[in-house]
Amino acid sequence: MNTLVALCPIGAEKILGNEIKKLGYSLKDMGSPRPLGRVTFVGDDDALFRSNLCLRTADRVYLQLASYKAEDFDALFDSVYSIPWQDYFYKDVRVVVDKVRSHKSRLSSEHSIQGIVHKAIYTKLGDVWHIHTMPESGERNDVRIYIENNIVTVLLDLSGVPLHRRGYRKDGGIAPIRETMAAVLLQLMNWRRKTPLHDPFCGSGTIASEAMLYAYNVAPGFGRRFGMENLKVYDEARAYEIKCQEAEKIQPECQTRITGTDIDPDAVERARANAERAGVTAGRALQLIGSDQRIQRPDFDQADFRDLGAPYDTGLLLGNPPYGERLEDAESAQLLYKDMAELFEAFPSWDMGFITSRDDFETHLGRKANSTKKLKGGNLDTYFYQFIQGMQGAQKDKS
């Protein structure tokens, strides 16, 4: 069995953990307090590829190669050297220690740690392969180091390009939401496939596209390759079998009502193009199992959110309204938030969720959220405001 570590937005650890368990893998207890932004789990050899292919809310997946105590650089070097790196890398590999995180440990200089780890890896490979200089002419493979309370954890990147880059979004427009974050929001709202969903600020169409992939049970990684394909542990034949197994799970007959609008006509066109590419990827996955079925794309139209009305009695309104990060945009964003109060009149029985970097969103909206979740993806702190006034609210009132 393998120990793997999946990264996610800070605040989404429980969502990712539930997703990992649904894939059939066991979470590993990391004690208290639990690490932020990552989930450790145990899986078989298939998990290395399947987790990258299937996890919607993970930003990266790593294989944990070792975990040990090291209070000085000699111990760090010896422990990294002891790992059988030759079992993972080819002779032309270019190894990059991409990140080091040290917390409450005697080894605290991230730059020095980076250098020692890199030297230990190359020394081991040189000794095993009897070469003095690594050619570094091949593919890049990343290693990440976490040191907490003098315990060093060595991780080998299996994802390569971050997993939020599904491959369907060629043009994100201004301040697009990450695909993995959009998937997190759908789970936080407990969205169900048959519930109508509308994004009134669709932008590049990420929320709608992620909802489409989720609704039809399309694994999000079908349209891309992964870093592990550069490693010796990658089994191409088995990866193909896993792809076919996941393609069998796609449900093209599912009935969904996913829509999006935006005041910007260029944004609408971007959303359509991105969703179409996501749909084409799903179609190619179905072709693996000899099916020519297609999944229904979301509908996008140009419209000001102030002119919208509920097309169904209940549903979910989920959006990423403009943040107004620039000083000159802050006032216009506040005015927009104030006008968003009209949505509660136009969609009286719909649940709503909005993500923004503004912690004063409720003040300008003039309405208190049922719950607020702080999420951090990358360097941006955001707040997800949930307003429950539809079916979920009715269920809560009964309980």
C-alpha positions in Angstrom: 0.0 0.0 0.0 1.1 3.6 -0.6 0.8 6.7 1.4 -0.4 9.7 -0.6 -0.9 13.3 0.1 -3.5 15.5 -1.7 -3.4 19.3 -1.5 -6.6 21.4 -1.6 -7.7 24.9 -0.7 -7.3 25.6 3.0 -10.8 25.1 4.5 -11.7 22.3 2.0 -10.0 19.4 3.8 -13.2 17.7 4.8 -14.7 18.0 1.3 -11.5 16.4 -0.2 -11.4 13.8 2.5 -15.0 12.7 1.7 -14.1 12.6 -2.0 -11.1 10.4 -1.3 -13.2 8.0 0.8 -15.8 7.7 -2.0 -13.0 6.6 -4.3 -12.5 3.7 -1.8 -9.3 4.9 -0.1 -8.7 5.3 3.7 -7.7 8.5 5.3 -4.7 8.6 7.5 -4.9 10.2 11.0 -2.3 12.9 11.1 -3.0 13.8 14.7 -4.1 17.2 16.1 -4.0 19.9 14.9 -4.5 18.5 11.4 -2.4 20.0 8.6 -4.1 22.7 6.7 -4.6 22.4 2.9 -3.7 18.7 2.6 -5.2 15.3 3.3 -3.1 12.1 3.7 -4.6 8.8 2.6 -3.6 5.2 1.9 -4.2 3.5 -1.4 -3.1 0.7 -3.7 -0.9 1.1 -6.8 -4.0 2.1 -8.8 -4.5 5.0 -6.5 -1.5 6.8 -7.9 -3.2 7.3 -11.2 -6.9 7.1 -10.2 -6.7 9.9 -7.6 -5.2 12.2 -10.2 -7.8 11.3 -12.8 -10.8 11.4 -10.5 -10.4 13.9 -7.6 -12.3 17.1 -8.3 -11.2 19.1 -5.3 -7.5 18.2 -5.1 -4.9 20.7 -6.5 -2.1 18.1 -6.5 -1.4 14.5 -5.4 1.9 13.4 -4.0 3.4 10.0 -3.2 5.0 10.0 0.3 8.4 8.4 0.0 9.6 8.7 3.5 8.9 10.3 6.9 11.6 10.5 9.6 13.2 12.6 12.3 16.0 14.9 11.3 17.4 17.6 13.6 20.5 18.5 11.6 21.6 18.5 7.9 23.6 15.3 8.2 20.5 13.4 9.3 18.5 15.2 6.5 21.1 14.2 3.9 21.4 10.5 5.1 17.6 10.0 5.2 17.0 11.5 1.7 19.9 9.4 0.4 18.4 6.2 1.8 15.3 6.5 -0.5 15.6 4.3 -3.6 15.3 7.2 -6.1 16.4 5.0 -8.9 13.1 3.1 -8.7 11.2 6.3 -9.6 13.4 8.3 -12.0 15.0 7.7 -15.4 18.6 8.5 -16.0 17.9 11.8 -17.8 15.7 13.1 -15.1 15.7 16.7 -14.0 14.8 16.8 -10.3 13.5 20.0 -8.8 12.9 20.5 -5.1 10.0 22.9 -5.8 8.9 23.8 -2.3 10.1 23.4 1.3 7.9 24.1 4.4 9.4 24.1 7.8 7.5 24.6 11.1 8.6 24.4 14.7 11.8 22.6 13.6 15.5 23.0 14.1 16.1 22.9 10.4 14.5 26.2 9.3 16.4 27.6 6.4 14.3 26.6 3.4 17.0 27.4 0.9 19.6 25.3 2.7 17.1 22.4 3.1 16.4 22.6 -0.6 20.1 22.4 -1.5 20.8 19.5 0.8 17.8 17.4 -0.4 18.8 18.1 -4.1 22.4 17.1 -3.4 21.3 13.9 -1.6 19.0 12.8 -4.5 21.6 13.4 -7.1 24.4 11.8 -5.1 22.3 8.6 -4.6 21.4 8.5 -8.3 25.0 9.1 -9.3 26.3 6.3 -7.0 23.7 3.8 -8.2 24.1 4.6 -11.9 27.9 5.2 -11.7 27.8 8.6 -13.3 29.4 11.8 -12.0 27.1 14.4 -13.7 23.4 14.1 -14.2 22.5 15.0 -17.8 19.1 16.6 -16.8 18.0 16.4 -20.4 14.7 14.6 -19.7 11.4 15.5 -18.1 11.2 17.5 -14.9 10.0 15.8 -11.7 9.2 17.7 -8.5 10.0 16.8 -4.9 8.4 18.7 -2.0 9.6 18.7 1.6 7.5 19.3 4.8 9.3 19.5 8.2 7.1 19.8 11.2 8.4 19.3 14.8 11.6 17.9 13.3 9.8 15.3 11.3 10.7 15.4 7.6 8.2 14.2 5.0 9.5 13.6 1.5 6.9 13.9 -1.3 7.1 13.0 -5.0 4.8 15.0 -7.2 2.4 12.7 -9.2 0.3 15.5 -10.8 2.8 17.7 -12.7 0.7 20.7 -13.8 -1.7 21.5 -11.0 -4.9 19.5 -11.2 -7.1 22.6 -11.5 -5.9 22.9 -15.0 -8.3 20.4 -16.5 -7.4 21.4 -20.0 -10.8 22.7 -21.2 -10.3 26.4 -20.1 -8.2 28.1 -22.8 -9.3 31.6 -21.8 -10.1 32.4 -18.2 -10.9 36.1 -18.6 -10.5 38.4 -15.6 -10.0 36.8 -12.2 -11.4 33.4 -13.0 -12.2 31.0 -10.2 -10.1 27.8 -10.2 -11.8 24.6 -11.4 -11.0 22.8 -8.1 -12.4 25.7 -6.1 -15.6 25.6 -8.2 -15.9 21.9 -7.4 -15.5 22.7 -3.7 -18.3 25.2 -3.8 -20.7 22.7 -5.4 -20.0 20.2 -2.6 -20.3 22.8 0.1 -23.8 23.7 -1.3 -24.7 20.0 -1.4 -25.7 20.4 -5.0 -27.7 17.5 -6.5 -27.6 16.8 -10.2 -31.4 17.2 -10.8 -31.4 20.6 -9.0 -31.4 23.5 -11.4 -28.2 25.5 -11.2 -27.5 29.0 -12.4 -24.4 31.2 -12.3 -25.3 34.9 -12.8 -21.7 35.9 -13.1 -20.5 33.0 -15.3 -17.3 34.7 -16.6 -15.3 31.8 -18.2 -18.0 29.3 -17.3 -16.0 27.4 -14.8 -18.7 26.7 -12.2 -21.2 25.6 -14.9 -18.5 23.4 -16.6 -17.5 21.8 -13.3 -21.2 21.2 -12.5 -21.6 19.5 -15.9 -18.7 17.2 -15.3 -20.0 16.3 -11.8 -23.6 15.8 -13.0 -22.6 13.3 -15.7 -20.0 11.7 -13.5 -17.1 12.6 -15.8 -13.7 12.3 -14.1 -12.1 15.7 -14.3 -8.7 14.5 -15.5 -9.7 12.9 -18.8 -8.5 15.9 -20.8 -4.9 16.0 -19.6 -1.8 14.1 -18.7 0.0 13.8 -15.3 3.5 14.2 -14.0 3.6 10.5 -12.9 3.7 9.6 -16.6 7.3 10.6 -16.5 8.1 8.1 -13.6 9.1 4.5 -13.7 6.1 3.6 -11.5 3.7 4.6 -14.3 2.0 1.6 -15.9 0.5 2.8 -19.2 -1.5 -0.3 -19.8 -3.1 -0.2 -16.4 -3.7 3.5 -16.7 -5.7 2.8 -19.8 -7.8 0.2 -18.0 -8.5 2.7 -15.2 -9.6 5.3 -17.8 -12.0 2.7 -19.3 -13.4 1.8 -15.9 -14.1 5.5 -15.1 -15.5 6.0 -18.6 -18.1 3.3 -17.8 -19.3 5.4 -14.9 -20.2 8.4 -17.1 -24.0 8.9 -17.1 -24.9 10.7 -20.4 -28.6 10.0 -19.8 -28.7 12.2 -16.7 -31.1 15.1 -16.9 -29.6 18.4 -15.7 -30.5 22.1 -15.9 -27.2 24.1 -15.8 -27.2 27.6 -17.0 -25.1 30.8 -16.8 -25.4 34.5 -17.6 -23.0 37.4 -17.7 -23.4 41.1 -18.7 -20.3 40.8 -20.8 -20.9 39.2 -24.2 -17.3 38.2 -24.6 -17.5 36.3 -21.3 -20.5 34.4 -22.5 -18.6 33.3 -25.6 -15.7 32.2 -23.5 -18.0 30.2 -21.2 -19.6 28.5 -24.2 -16.2 27.6 -25.7 -14.8 26.3 -22.5 -17.9 24.2 -21.7 -17.8 22.8 -25.2 -14.2 21.7 -24.8 -15.1 20.1 -21.5 -18.0 18.3 -23.2 -15.7 17.1 -26.1 -13.3 15.7 -23.5 -16.2 13.7 -22.0 -17.2 12.5 -25.5 -13.6 11.2 -26.1 -13.8 9.4 -22.7 -17.0 7.7 -23.8 -15.3 6.6 -27.1 -12.8 4.6 -25.0 -15.7 2.2 -24.3 -17.2 2.4 -27.8 -20.0 4.9 -27.0 -20.9 7.7 -29.3 -23.2 9.4 -26.7 -22.7 13.0 -25.7 -23.4 14.9 -22.6 -25.6 18.1 -22.6 -23.7 21.4 -22.4 -24.8 24.2 -20.1 -26.8 27.1 -21.6 -25.2 30.5 -21.5 -26.8 33.9 -22.3 -25.9 37.5 -22.0 -27.9 39.2 -19.2 -27.6 41.6 -16.3 -28.2 39.8 -13.1 -30.7 42.6 -12.2 -32.9 41.4 -15.0 -33.0 37.7 -14.0 -36.0 35.8 -12.7 -36.4 32.2 -11.4 -37.2 29.8 -14.2 -38.1 27.1 -11.7 -39.6 27.0 -8.2 -36.4 25.9 -6.5 -32.8 25.7 -7.5 -29.3 26.8 -6.7 -27.8 30.2 -7.6 -24.0 29.9 -7.4 -21.6 32.7 -8.4 -18.3 34.4 -8.2 -19.2 38.1 -8.4 -16.5 40.7 -9.1 -14.2 41.3 -6.1 -13.2 44.9 -6.7 -9.6 44.2 -5.7 -8.2 47.3 -7.4 -8.8 50.5 -5.5 -10.8 52.1 -8.3 -13.1 49.1 -8.5 -13.8 48.8 -4.8 -16.7 51.3 -4.8 -18.3 49.8 -7.9 -18.1 46.3 -6.4 -19.8 47.6 -3.2 -22.6 49.0 -5.3 -22.9 45.7 -7.2 -23.2 43.8 -3.9 -26.0 46.2 -2.8 -27.9 45.5 -6.1 -27.4 41.8 -5.6 -30.1 41.9 -2.9 -32.6 41.9 -5.8 -31.7 38.3 -6.5 -33.4 37.2 -3.3 -36.6 38.7 -4.5 -36.2 37.3 -8.0 -35.3 33.8 -6.7 -37.3 33.6 -3.5 -37.0 29.8 -3.0 -33.6 29.2 -4.3 -30.5 28.5 -2.3 -27.6 30.8 -3.0 -23.8 30.7 -2.7 -21.3 33.5 -3.5 -17.6 33.6 -3.1 -15.7 36.8 -2.7 -12.5 38.2 -1.1 -14.6 40.8 0.7 -15.3 40.1 4.4 -17.9 43.0 4.3 -20.0 41.4 1.6 -23.0 40.9 3.9 -22.9 44.5 5.0 -23.2 45.8 1.4 -25.7 43.1 0.5 -27.9 44.0 3.5 -28.5 40.3 4.3 -26.9 37.9 6.8 -25.7 34.5 5.4 -26.8 31.3 7.0 -23.1 30.3 7.1 -19.8 31.7 6.0 -16.8 29.5 5.1 -13.3 30.9 4.8 -11.3 29.3 1.9 -7.8 30.0 0.8 -6.6 28.9 -2.7 -3.1 30.1 -3.6 -2.4 33.5 -1.9 -6.0 34.8 -1.9 -8.2 34.7 1.1 -11.8 34.3 0.1 -15.2 33.9 1.9 -18.0 31.7 0.7 -21.4 33.0 1.8 -24.3 30.5 1.9 -27.9 31.5 1.9 -30.4 28.7 2.4 -34.0 29.5 1.5 -35.1 26.6 -0.7 -35.4 22.9 -0.2 -32.4 22.7 2.3 -34.0 25.4 4.4 -37.3 23.6 4.4 -35.6 20.4 5.5 -33.8 22.3 8.3 -37.1 23.8 9.5 -38.7 20.4 9.9 -35.7 19.0 11.9 
